[in-house]
Amino acid sequence: MAAIVLVFLVALNVLAIAGNHFELFTRCGKVGYWSLFWNHYFVSGFDCYSYIILSHWRPLYVAYRHPLLSLMLWPLSQLNNWLMGITGHNCAVFIVAFFLILLTFYSFLFVRRILREVMELKRYDATLLSVFLFSFAYITLTAIVPDHFAISMFILTLTLYVAGRDLQKGRLMKGWKVALYYFIASGVTLTNGVKIFLANWFVNGRKAWHWRNLLFTFAFPTVILLGCYFFQEQGIVAKEMQKRQYIVEQRMKKDSTFAARQKLQKRHNNVKMNEGKYMDCTYEDIPVGRTVIENVFGESIQLHDRYLLKDVGRNRPVFVSYSHWWNYAIEALVVLLFLGGIWKGRRERFLWLCLSWFAFDATIHLILGFAIIEPYIMTAHWAFIIPIATAYLFRSESVKHLWLLRTLVLLLTVYLFTYNGYWLIKFFC
């Protein structure tokens, strides 16, 4: 099974690289890498910062949300610079693809181990539900886009696997593991740290709140992350901003149209700050109900055939409806499996840990409105909870009815792979 998944992931990345400006993206030399990638890479709302950073290192990720990401990519940028000197080609797309394959491959293995070892499902059922997860549209995309979500999915599924095994064995999570997971997860995306804390709390109980535990596993890594943040902001970003400001001022003196546009933008930003509405990536007045239907359990699992993988920030409306009724029927079946599994496993501590993660994501996206216009790009943060919850149906059903459940999940998996695969091939080819 692992070999089949590995071949599948390699094929996906070959499709993505070959079908996405291969000749253009492998250029090197006197090239403006920002313009090269930013003006030509368009896959939904995903960023191409990794390609740019590996081509010419600089901290592009917002440091207070991703304090470790740019620093993690520095060694890879040095590797790419060395390879460019040897090959005469920019190898960023290949380096990123290698790590995407590695991270998503192990994410698959961790999910299967959760289902097999923690949930104690039969081999066939554990494999079926793991493949079911990877038939989801934006889980498949996570394996091929040069964003940070593959890293998040890797560390989150690893944490969930370790926490599940510790709950199963009735033992505590080791402090060094919690500290390491928290450091990496928070460094990649700050909100991931909350999930690591919740895992520590569910497994270790009251001991998770002991001052020594908090000091070693959370306070100490947080101080290091703060150091990484200030190193980037004060040591690198501030100098780049001064240089950029000097260039802008010089251009404003020569270009009156550019100067007028800059003044208008500055006035607009000041108005937003004075009205108290200036919050990056946070939106109001987006209907939650339609967001859940079309974007959370819709686009995340099944691609919309209209505005295929367009970006809300450029050329896609916030809401796109499916062209056929059966898309909503498929979505309803997936949600029913999810809810049915939650009901069957409602007394299981491990499921409550998973649901605490899901509730946290729902809070920041649907209630607080963070990135609510495109929540599907965050699918890798929570979608693995769907097959885990569904696994409780597999555990509780009698042998007489189990084959019906297996058939339903198998048909859904085949349909999603066929449907999403068709549109992905059409998009990249």
C-alpha positions, -999 to 999 in steps of 0.1 A, spaced: 0 0 0 28 24 9 45 18 -25 12 25 -43 7 57 -24 43 68 -31 38 62 -69 6 82 -67 22 111 -50 51 112 -74 27 111 -104 8 140 -89 39 161 -86 51 153 -121 17 164 -133 18 196 -113 54 205 -123 51 196 -160 18 214 -164 27 246 -146 51 267 -166 80 242 -164 104 260 -187 96 294 -171 99 281 -135 133 264 -141 150 296 -153 179 310 -134 205 337 -136 195 374 -139 158 367 -132 133 386 -110 121 355 -91 93 374 -73 77 385 -106 85 352 -123 66 331 -98 41 355 -84 28 366 -118 25 331 -132 17 307 -103 -21 305 -98 -35 275 -80 -65 285 -59 -54 307 -29 -21 289 -23 11 309 -22 43 302 -41 66 318 -15 86 285 -12 96 287 -48 107 324 -44 126 318 -12 145 288 -25 154 308 -56 167 338 -37 163 336 1 145 363 20 118 360 48 86 364 28 63 346 52 46 369 78 69 363 108 43 367 135 22 339 119 50 317 106 80 325 127 101 295 116 91 289 80 115 312 62 144 300 84 135 264 77 138 270 40 173 287 42 193 255 39 172 244 10 178 278 -7 216 272 -3 212 237 -18 192 252 -47 219 279 -53 245 252 -55 224 231 -79 217 262 -101 255 267 -105 259 231 -115 229 225 -137 221 260 -150 185 255 -140 164 266 -110 157 234 -91 133 249 -66 103 231 -80 121 197 -77 133 203 -42 99 214 -30 83 184 -48 106 160 -30 96 173 4 59 175 -5 60 138 -14 79 129 17 56 149 41 23 138 26 35 102 23 42 101 60 9 119 67 -8 90 50 11 65 70 3 83 103 -34 84 95 -34 47 87 -15 39 119 -40 59 139 -68 39 123 -50 6 126 -32 9 159 -52 34 179 -87 27 165 -78 -10 161 -96 -13 127 -90 -42 104 -62 -37 78 -87 -33 49 -108 -8 67 -78 13 79 -64 14 44 -99 22 29 -104 52 52 -69 65 47 -73 64 9 -107 80 14 -90 110 30 -66 114 1 -94 115 -23 -105 148 -9 -97 176 -33 -76 199 -11 -58 170 6 -46 160 -29 -37 196 -36 -17 198 -4 6 172 -19 15 194 -49 13 231 -39 44 249 -27 27 262 5 33 252 41 2 230 47 20 197 40 43 205 69 13 212 91 -5 180 82 27 160 88 33 173 123 -4 173 133 -10 137 122 22 127 139 11 144 171 -23 128 169 -8 94 164 16 97 194 -12 112 216 -36 84 206 -10 57 214 -3 73 248 -40 75 256 -44 39 245 -16 27 268 -25 50 297 8 68 297 19 104 297 32 122 267 69 129 271 78 165 277 106 166 251 82 153 224 55 179 233 82 207 233 95 195 199 61 192 183 50 225 197 81 243 184 78 229 149 40 232 146 39 267 160 69 278 139 51 266 108 17 282 117 13 298 151 -23 285 156 -10 249 154 6 253 188 -29 254 204 -36 219 190 -3 206 205 -13 221 238 -48 204 236 -32 171 228 -9 174 258 -39 184 280 -60 154 269 -33 129 275 -15 143 306 -46 158 323 -38 181 353 -1 175 349 -2 195 316 -9 226 337 20 220 361 44 250 360 74 229 352 56 213 322 44 247 310 78 262 314 97 234 296 72 224 269 56 257 260 73 288 275 109 278 265 100 270 228 79 302 227 109 323 237 130 307 209 102 314 184 100 350 196 138 352 190 133 339 155 106 365 149 127 394 161 157 382 142 137 383 110 118 415 116 145 436 131 175 421 114 163 414 79 128 427 71 135 462 86 165 467 63 145 454 33 117 478 42 141 507 44 155 498 10 120 494 -5 109 527 10 139 545 -6 130 530 -40 94 540 -36 103 576 -26 127 579 -56 100 566 -80 74 590 -65 96 619 -74 98 608 -110 63 593 -116 33 615 -106 8 587 -113 26 563 -91 29 590 -64 -9 596 -65 -16 559 -62 7 556 -32 -10 585 -14 -44 570 -21 -34 537 -7 -19 553 24 -51 573 31 -72 541 26 -50 521 51 -52 550 77 -90 550 74 -92 513 80 -69 515 111 -89 545 125 -121 525 122 -106 496 139 -111 473 110 -75 466 101 -70 429 107 -50 409 82 -70 381 65 -100 386 88 -134 393 72 -169 401 84 -204 397 69 -196 364 52 -226 340 57 -214 310 77 -241 286 65 -232 290 29 -195 289 37 -199 255 54 -219 241 24 -199 255 -5 -164 259 9 -158 239 41 -175 206 32 -178 216 -5 -147 228 -22 -124 211 3 -137 177 -7 -150 182 -43 -137 208 -67 -162 232 -82 -162 228 -120 -168 265 -125 -140 289 -116 -118 259 -113 -90 265 -88 -93 303 -93 -81 326 -65 -106 347 -45 -81 375 -43 -79 376 -81 -107 361 -102 -130 339 -82 -162 349 -62 -163 339 -26 -192 314 -33 -195 292 -63 -224 267 -66 -220 232 -81 -235 226 -115 -252 193 -105 -274 182 -76 -254 150 -70 -224 171 -58 -245 182 -29 -257 146 -24 -220 134 -22 -213 162 3 -243 152 24 -231 116 25 -196 126 37 -211 148 64 -235 121 75 -206 97 79 -187 123 99 -217 130 122 -226 93 125 -190 86 136 -191 114 161 -223 100 176 -210 64 178 -177 76 194 -192 103 216 -178 86 248 -142 81 234 -116 105 248 -95 102 216 -124 114 195 -129 144 219 -93 153 213 -98 153 176 -131 173 179 -113 199 201 -90 205 172 -119 207 148 -137 231 171 -107 253 173 -104 256 135 -142 263 133 -138 290 159 -110 309 142 -123 305 106 -161 306 110 -167 326 141 -137 350 142 -136 351 104 -99 344 98 -95 335 61 -133 327 59 -133 337 22 -112 306 14 -113 281 43 -107 252 19 -70 260 16 -68 251 53 -82 215 47 -49 199 57 -54 212 92 -86 193 100 -99 170 72 -81 139 86 -106 140 115 -134 129 91 -120 94 84 -110 91 121 -146 99 132 -160 76 105 -138 48 119 -161 46 150 -189 35 126 -167 7 114 -160 -3 149 -196 -3 161 -213 -19 131 -222 -56 131 -206 -78 105 -240 -80 88 -241 -43 81 -203 -36 78 -202 -46 41 -227 -19 33 -206 7 51 -175 -4 33 -192 -4 0 -205 32 6 -170 45 15 -154 26 -13 -179 41 -39 -174 76 -24 -136 72 -26 -137 60 -63 -161 88 -72 -139 115 -55 -107 102 -71 -124 101 -105 -141 135 -102 -113 155 -86 -87 137 -107 -105 147 -139 -106 184 -130 -70 184 -118 -58 169 -150 -78 193 -170 -65 222 -149 -28 213 -152 -29 200 -187 
